[in-house]
Amino acid sequence: MPTKDLHNFVHWFRESSPYIHRFRRQTFVIAFGGEVVADGHMHRLAHDLALLNSLGINVVLVHGAAGQIDALLAQAGLSSQRVGGRRITELAVLPHVKAAVGQVRLEVEAALSQGLANSPMEGARVRISGGNFVLAQPLGVLDGVDFQHTGRVRRVDAPAVQHHLDLDEIVLLSPIGYSPTGEIFNINAEELATEAALALNAAKLIFLTEHSGLPDDAGGILRQLTISETQGYLDRHPALPDDLKQHLHSALRACAGGVPRVHLISRLLDGALLLELFSRDGCGTLISSDPFENIRPATIHDVGGIIELIEPLEAAGVLVKRSRELLEMEIGHFVVVERDGQVIACAALFPYAADGLGELACLAVHPDYRRQGRGDQVLQYIVQKARQQGLRGLFVLTTQTAHWFAERGFQPADIDALPMPRQQLYNFQRRSKVFVKPLA
């Protein structure tokens, strides 16, 4: 393997380690349509699902079968009407629904049963469980339309599902539900996935979609949205494709019900599941009940992350070296930008109230997130914090980033402009340049 590829592999593996530890024993509900099976992509998806299972993640799969149902109906010379995105399941249609669902389920189980030598699933020994875990009820008559054997989820038997997850089995849920009277109902796979995630207190609900994620106004992909931002997005994009609208409404329901994160990722991208789960920036769109990235005051638990962030800059002479003990003592002065549990930027404000000045110190941004506005974000937060403390200005001592501060309104100054206690600590060997920014 070339040296560059080795370096990239080691970097990715190290970056994924916190997620591997964090996800152990968490429950992920993963939903996908029958297209994954029809297109022949189920086998490569099975490799990634087996990996999740081997890492101790509780995996619940929910599959659809709409395309397969349509194909069997066409072969039989039948058709079924859809109203409001739901299929009307007439009595003559129901046998074909059961056959199509069974066909897809068997294909999924076969893919997860692979164990060929020299393949990613060699020795995986994945066990799959299913059963009458879904209690359903008829959808009934809506707006004058009788949906007949189309139903809705009444309850997911969470204790039974959890029992199988505790045995390290993958649980496979099909879009079929059963009533207490023994009736069978065709149910919506996305609704089933959402209700399963809520019932199981899942950490993640993941939709494998026909899209790479939510499009932004510039033609790219939105990487993360909160609940309120998601609702705003829906309001601003009434022409959004129906499947994406359904995903977003499902995400809103799931997050409001306690599922922390919902992911929309492309089913067409090989390895999308791993990229989304085990890299910091993912490859699709994340919808979360709280911000994926936020700036906040630092706590003692952030010391390790700050050290990891600033050590390379200390070694390069950009920042003055701070011991862990000193950082722990000064942590109340720090702010951090946290992204998915990792500190990616930090800074500190040391006030000199008698002089009406504050020192901006230890401003650092992770190399992967430079030139993306994080430094400005931290600076603005410090400026706001300084104003709240009644300070009239900020000063900074720097050896290698003078231009960056000058471009943001800091003016060169003499050492005499520093508060006397800071003048006494000035390191004449380091010969840092002094810059001051008024906060009027």
C-alpha positions in Angstrom: 0.0 0.0 0.0 1.4 3.4 -0.9 2.6 5.6 2.0 -0.1 8.2 1.3 -2.8 5.6 1.4 -1.4 4.2 4.6 -1.5 7.7 6.1 -5.1 8.2 5.0 -6.1 4.9 6.4 -4.5 5.6 9.8 -6.0 9.1 9.9 -9.5 7.8 9.1 -9.2 4.9 11.6 -8.1 7.3 14.4 -10.9 9.7 13.6 -13.5 6.9 13.7 -12.3 5.6 17.1 -14.4 8.0 19.2 -17.5 6.9 17.3 -16.7 3.2 17.7 -16.6 3.7 21.4 -19.6 5.9 21.6 -21.9 3.7 19.4 -21.4 0.5 21.3 -24.7 -0.9 22.6 -26.6 2.0 21.0 -29.6 1.2 18.8 -29.7 2.3 15.1 -32.9 1.9 13.1 -32.0 1.8 9.4 -34.7 2.0 6.7 -34.4 1.4 3.0 -36.7 0.7 0.1 -37.0 -2.5 -2.0 -34.9 -0.7 -4.7 -31.7 -1.7 -2.7 -32.6 -5.3 -3.3 -33.8 -4.8 -6.9 -30.7 -3.0 -8.0 -28.4 -5.6 -6.5 -26.9 -3.3 -3.9 -28.0 -5.3 -0.9 -24.9 -7.4 -0.8 -22.5 -4.5 -0.4 -24.9 -2.9 2.2 -24.8 -6.2 4.1 -21.1 -5.9 4.5 -21.5 -2.6 6.3 -24.4 -3.8 8.4 -22.3 -6.8 9.5 -19.5 -4.5 10.5 -21.9 -2.4 12.6 -23.1 -5.6 14.3 -19.6 -6.7 15.0 -18.8 -3.4 16.7 -21.6 -4.0 19.2 -24.2 -1.7 17.6 -27.8 -2.8 17.9 -29.1 -2.8 14.3 -32.8 -2.8 13.4 -33.5 -3.0 9.7 -36.8 -1.9 8.1 -37.2 -2.7 4.5 -39.8 -1.5 1.9 -41.1 -3.4 -1.0 -43.1 -0.9 -3.1 -41.4 -1.7 -6.4 -41.7 -5.4 -5.9 -45.4 -5.1 -5.2 -46.0 -3.0 -8.3 -44.1 -5.6 -10.4 -46.1 -8.6 -9.0 -49.4 -6.7 -9.6 -48.4 -5.9 -13.1 -47.6 -9.6 -13.8 -51.1 -10.5 -12.5 -52.7 -7.8 -14.5 -53.7 -5.8 -11.4 -53.0 -2.3 -10.2 -53.6 -0.5 -7.0 -54.4 3.2 -6.4 -52.4 5.5 -4.2 -54.0 8.4 -2.3 -51.9 10.8 -0.3 -48.9 8.7 -1.0 -50.5 5.5 0.5 -51.4 2.4 -1.4 -55.0 1.2 -1.2 -54.6 -2.5 -0.4 -57.7 -4.2 -1.7 -58.4 -7.9 -0.8 -57.2 -9.0 -4.3 -54.0 -7.0 -3.9 -53.1 -8.3 -0.4 -51.7 -11.7 -1.5 -49.3 -9.9 -3.9 -48.2 -7.6 -1.1 -47.4 -10.6 1.1 -45.5 -12.3 -1.7 -43.5 -9.2 -2.5 -42.6 -8.5 1.1 -41.6 -12.1 1.6 -39.4 -12.0 -1.5 -37.6 -8.9 -0.3 -37.2 -10.2 3.2 -35.6 -13.5 1.9 -33.2 -11.5 -0.3 -32.1 -9.4 2.7 -31.7 -12.4 4.9 -29.6 -14.1 2.2 -27.3 -11.1 1.8 -26.8 -11.0 5.6 -26.0 -14.7 5.6 -22.9 -14.4 3.4 -19.7 -15.9 4.8 -17.5 -16.5 1.8 -13.7 -16.7 2.3 -11.8 -13.6 1.2 -15.0 -11.4 1.5 -15.8 -8.7 4.0 -18.2 -11.0 5.8 -15.9 -14.0 6.2 -16.5 -15.3 9.7 -19.2 -12.6 10.4 -21.9 -15.2 11.5 -24.6 -12.5 11.5 -27.9 -13.8 13.0 -31.1 -12.2 11.8 -34.4 -12.3 13.8 -37.9 -11.3 12.9 -41.4 -12.1 14.1 -44.8 -10.6 14.9 -43.2 -7.6 16.5 -45.6 -5.1 14.9 -49.1 -4.6 16.0 -51.2 -2.8 13.4 -54.7 -1.4 13.0 -56.6 -0.5 9.9 -56.1 2.9 8.4 -59.8 3.0 7.9 -61.7 5.6 5.8 -59.9 8.9 5.3 -61.6 11.7 3.5 -64.1 9.3 2.0 -61.4 6.8 0.9 -61.5 3.3 2.3 -57.9 2.0 2.5 -59.1 -1.5 3.3 -56.1 -3.7 4.1 -53.7 -0.8 4.5 -52.9 -0.2 8.1 -50.9 1.9 10.5 -48.6 1.0 13.3 -50.4 0.6 16.6 -47.4 -0.6 18.6 -43.9 -2.1 18.2 -43.2 -4.8 20.7 -40.0 -3.1 22.0 -39.2 -5.6 24.8 -39.3 -8.5 22.3 -37.1 -6.6 19.8 -34.7 -5.6 22.6 -34.4 -9.3 23.7 -33.0 -10.2 20.3 -30.8 -7.2 20.1 -29.3 -8.2 23.5 -28.4 -11.5 21.9 -26.3 -9.5 19.2 -28.9 -10.3 16.5 -29.9 -8.0 13.8 -33.7 -7.5 13.9 -35.4 -7.3 10.5 -38.8 -5.6 10.4 -41.0 -6.0 7.3 -43.8 -3.5 6.3 -46.5 -5.9 7.5 -48.5 -5.6 10.7 -50.9 -7.9 12.5 -54.0 -7.1 14.4 -55.2 -8.9 17.6 -57.9 -10.5 15.5 -55.3 -12.1 13.2 -55.7 -9.7 10.2 -52.7 -8.7 8.1 -52.1 -5.1 7.1 -49.8 -3.5 4.6 -48.1 -0.7 6.4 -45.8 2.1 5.3 -42.1 1.2 5.9 -41.1 4.7 6.7 -43.8 5.0 9.3 -42.7 1.7 10.7 -39.1 2.7 11.0 -40.0 6.0 12.8 -42.3 4.2 15.2 -39.7 1.5 15.9 -37.0 4.2 16.6 -39.3 5.9 19.1 -40.3 2.6 20.8 -36.7 1.5 21.1 -35.3 4.8 22.2 -33.0 4.6 19.3 -29.9 6.8 19.1 -30.3 7.1 15.4 -32.9 6.8 12.6 -31.2 6.4 9.2 -33.0 6.6 5.9 -31.2 5.3 2.8 -32.7 7.5 0.1 -32.6 8.2 -3.6 -30.9 11.5 -2.8 -27.5 12.5 -1.5 -29.1 14.6 1.2 -31.1 17.9 1.4 -30.1 20.3 -1.4 -29.1 23.8 -0.4 -29.7 27.0 -2.4 -26.2 26.8 -3.9 -26.7 23.3 -5.4 -24.7 21.6 -2.6 -25.8 19.4 0.3 -26.9 20.7 3.7 -24.9 18.8 6.3 -26.9 19.4 9.4 -30.2 21.0 10.5 -31.9 21.3 13.9 -35.7 20.7 14.3 -36.6 24.4 13.9 -34.3 24.7 10.9 -35.9 21.6 9.3 -39.4 23.1 9.7 -38.2 26.3 8.2 -36.6 24.4 5.3 -39.9 22.7 4.6 -41.8 26.0 4.6 -39.3 27.5 2.1 -39.2 24.5 -0.3 -42.8 23.6 -1.1 -41.7 21.9 -4.4 -39.4 19.5 -2.6 -39.7 15.9 -3.9 -42.4 14.0 -2.0 -40.0 11.3 -0.7 -37.8 14.0 0.9 -40.8 15.7 2.4 -41.8 12.5 4.0 -38.3 11.9 5.3 -38.3 15.4 6.9 -41.7 15.0 8.5 -40.5 11.6 9.8 -37.4 13.3 11.2 -39.4 16.0 12.9 -41.6 13.4 14.6 -38.7 11.2 15.6 -36.6 14.1 17.0 -39.6 15.5 18.8 -40.2 12.1 20.4 -36.7 11.7 21.7 -34.6 10.3 18.9 -31.5 12.5 19.0 -30.4 12.2 15.3 -31.9 11.3 12.0 -29.7 10.8 8.9 -30.6 11.1 5.2 -27.9 9.4 3.1 -27.7 8.1 -0.5 -28.4 4.4 -1.0 -26.4 4.7 -4.3 -23.1 5.7 -2.7 -21.0 2.6 -1.8 -20.0 2.8 1.9 -22.3 5.8 2.6 -23.4 4.3 5.9 -19.8 4.0 7.2 -18.9 7.5 5.9 -21.9 9.0 7.6 -21.4 7.3 10.9 -17.6 7.2 11.3 -16.4 10.5 9.9 -16.9 13.8 11.5 -18.5 15.5 8.5 -20.5 12.6 7.1 -21.8 12.4 3.6 -25.5 13.2 3.9 -27.8 15.4 5.9 -28.1 15.1 9.7 -31.2 16.4 11.5 -30.8 16.6 15.2 -32.8 17.7 18.2 -29.9 19.9 19.3 -27.1 21.6 17.3 -24.5 19.3 15.8 -22.0 22.1 16.2 -22.1 24.8 18.8 -19.9 27.3 20.6 -20.0 27.4 24.4 -18.0 28.0 27.5 -15.5 25.3 28.2 -15.7 22.9 31.1 -13.0 20.8 32.8 -14.0 17.9 30.5 -12.8 19.9 27.5 -9.2 20.1 28.7 -8.1 17.0 26.9 -9.7 18.3 23.6 -8.1 21.7 24.0 -4.7 20.1 24.6 -5.0 18.0 21.5 -6.0 21.1 19.5 -3.2 23.4 20.6 -0.2 21.1 21.0 0.8 21.2 17.3 0.6 25.1 17.4 2.7 25.1 20.6 5.3 22.9 18.9 5.3 25.3 16.0 5.8 28.3 18.2 2.5 29.8 17.2 1.1 29.6 20.8 2.8 29.7 24.2 2.9 26.3 25.8 0.4 25.7 28.6 0.6 22.7 31.0 -2.4 20.6 31.7 -2.4 21.9 35.3 -2.5 25.5 34.0 -5.3 24.8 31.6 -7.4 23.2 34.3 -6.9 26.3 36.4 -7.7 28.7 33.5 -10.6 26.6 32.0 -13.2 29.1 33.1 -11.7 31.7 30.7 -12.0 29.4 27.6 -14.7 28.9 25.0 -14.8 26.0 22.6 -16.5 25.1 19.3 -17.7 21.5 19.7 -18.6 19.5 16.6 -20.2 16.1 17.3 -18.4 15.7 20.6 -15.0 17.0 19.4 -13.4 20.3 20.2 -12.5 21.9 16.8 -11.7 25.4 18.0 -11.0 27.3 21.1 -10.0 30.7 22.6 -9.6 32.3 26.0 -10.5 35.8 27.4 -8.5 37.1 30.3 -10.1 40.3 31.6 -8.1 43.2 33.2 -11.2 45.0 34.5 -9.2 47.8 36.1 -7.9 48.8 32.7 -11.1 48.0 30.8 -9.2 45.6 28.6 -9.3 41.9 27.9 -6.6 39.6 26.4 -7.7 37.3 23.6 -5.4 34.3 23.9 -5.0 30.7 22.7 -7.2 31.1 19.6 -6.9 27.8 17.7 -8.8 26.0 15.0 -8.5 22.4 13.9 -6.6 22.1 10.6 -9.6 20.4 9.0 -11.9 23.4 9.7 -9.7 26.3 8.9 -10.7 28.9 6.3 -14.4 28.1 7.0 -15.1 31.0 9.4 -14.6 29.2 12.7 -11.9 31.7 13.8 -14.3 34.6 13.1 -17.0 32.8 15.0 -14.9 32.4 18.1 -13.6 36.0 17.8 -17.2 37.3 17.7 -18.1 35.2 20.7 -15.1 36.6 22.6 -16.0 40.2 21.6 -19.6 39.7 22.8 -18.4 38.2 26.1 -15.9 41.1 26.6 -18.6 43.7 26.0 -20.9 41.9 28.5 -18.1 42.3 31.0 -17.9 46.0 30.4 -14.5 45.9 28.7 -13.6 48.7 26.2 -11.1 46.8 24.2 -9.3 43.6 23.4 -5.6 43.0 23.0 -3.7 40.0 21.6 0.0 39.1 21.5 1.0 37.2 18.4 4.2 36.1 16.5 2.8 34.5 13.3 -0.8 35.6 12.8 -0.5 39.4 12.8 -2.2 39.8 9.4 -5.2 37.8 10.5 -5.9 40.1 13.4 -5.1 43.2 11.5 -7.7 42.2 8.9 -10.3 42.1 11.7 -9.8 45.5 13.1 -6.9 45.0 15.5 -4.3 47.8 15.4 -0.6 47.6 16.1 0.4 48.9 19.6 3.4 49.2 21.9 3.9 47.2 25.0 3.0 50.2 27.0 -0.6 49.8 25.8 -0.9 46.6 27.8 -2.2 46.5 31.4 0.7 46.8 33.8 0.3 43.2 35.2 0.5 41.9 31.6 3.5 44.1 30.8 5.3 42.5 33.7 4.7 39.0 32.1 5.8 40.0 28.6 8.4 37.6 27.2 11.1 39.7 25.5 12.7 36.6 24.0 9.5 35.7 22.2 9.0 39.3 21.0 5.3 39.0 20.3 3.6 41.8 18.5 0.9 43.6 20.3 -2.5 44.4 18.7 -5.4 46.2 20.2 -9.1 46.3 19.1 -11.5 48.9 20.5 -14.9 47.6 21.4 -16.8 50.9 21.2 
